């Protein structure tokens, strides 16, 4: 394997890991929200704020009557987009 191929492969792995971590944080917040996690807890608050920042562009994108549906759809969309774009970018980088 050439040095360029190793660098490309390493960069693709980094992109995938970052996308997966971003989606995991958002998914974790969805789960915590649905399970009514204690928002006074520092970990819950950290996950909520991180997910809110990551999904800022899709937060409150949908106007369902039920709040849980807005959370699942808005944050879930962000998680899916991050996974799709991250894995697609890594795949394109590997094919290069």
N, C-alpha and C positions, 0 to 999 in steps of 0.2 A: 504494500500500500504506500502510495506516495505521500509526501508531507502535505501537499494540498488536499488530497483525499482525506487524510486524518483530520486536518483542520476543519474541512467542510463537515465531516461526520460529527466532530465534537461540537461545532456550532449548531448543527441540526439537533443534537441531543439537548443542548442548552435551551434552545427555543422550545422544544417539546416539554421539557421539565418546567420551564417558566409558565407556559400555557396551562399545563396540568395543575400547577400550584395555584394559579389564579382561579381556575375553574373549581378546584377543591375548596378554596376559601369561600367562594360564592355558594357552592353547594352546601358547605357546612353551615353557613348563615341561614340558608333556606331550611335546613333540618332543624337548627336551633329555634328558628321562628315557629315552625310548625309544632315543635315539641314544647313551646312556650318556655324557653330557657330564661333563667333569672337575669334580667338586663342590668342588675346591680353588680353582677359578677364581672371582674375585670377582663377575663378571657372572652366572655360573651360580648362585651362592649368592644373589645379589640376586633373580634371577627366581624361584628356588625359594621363598625366604622370602615374596616378594610374592604368589606364587600360593597358597602355603599360607595366608596371611592372608585372601586374597580367597575362597578355597574352604574356609575353616574350618568352615563349616556342613555341607559335603558331603564333607569329607575322611574317609576310612575309613567312609563310609556303606555301602559294599558289602563283602561278605566273600568275594570270589573267592579261589580257592586261589593263583592266580598274582598276584604283586605288580603286574606291569605292567597287568593287567586292572583291579585296584583303582584304580590311578593314573588310567588312561584313563577309567574309569566315574565315579569321584568328582570328579575335576577337570573332566572333560568335561561332566558334568551342571551344574556351577557355571557354566561358560562359556556353555552353551546357555541357562540360566536368565537370566544377565545380558543376553545378546543379546535374548532374547524380551521380558523386562520393559523393558529400555531402549528398544527399538524400539517396543513397544506404548505405552509412556508418551509417547514423542515423537509417535507417530501421534495419540494422544488429545489431546495438547496442540495439535497442528496443526489438528485438527478443531474445536477450541474457538472 
